[in-house]
Amino acid sequence: QVQLVESGGGLVQAGGSLRLSCEASGRTFSSYVMGWFRQAPGKEREFVAACTYSGGRTYYADSVKGRFTISRDNAKNTLYLRMNSLRPEDTAVYYCAARLGGSVYLNDYPYWGPGTQVTVSS
């Protein structure tokens, strides 16, 4: 198993930036495909970004492509999400998730963090 804890959320003005972190403990971090999801009030949880075991291959939702960057440091057991040019519609609780295989886009990852709130004011 792996345990995940997100940090780095907060309140930011539109156009600003934030970097989220997700620290992992437990089984070898590099064994997992890692993803970021978000859930806004009244909406379903949606895919944001994912990266493969070494971070060599990355995937993004169209809504964040060009603004968000996912990366990982396997030596530090940490996943990151750099968010630039933030918009009010990016406001949500952001979750990191881990899986050993399967589609990176589906929200059926077996391991999830508790989430961190990101609020973007207009």
Buried (B, 14 or more C-beta within 10 A) or exposed (E): EBEBBBEBBEEBEEEBEBEBBBBBEEBEBBEBBBBBBBBBEEEEBBBBBBBBBEBEEBBBBEBBEEBBBBBBEBEEBBBBBBBBEBBEEBBBBBBBBBBEEEBBEEBEBEBBBEBBEBBBEE
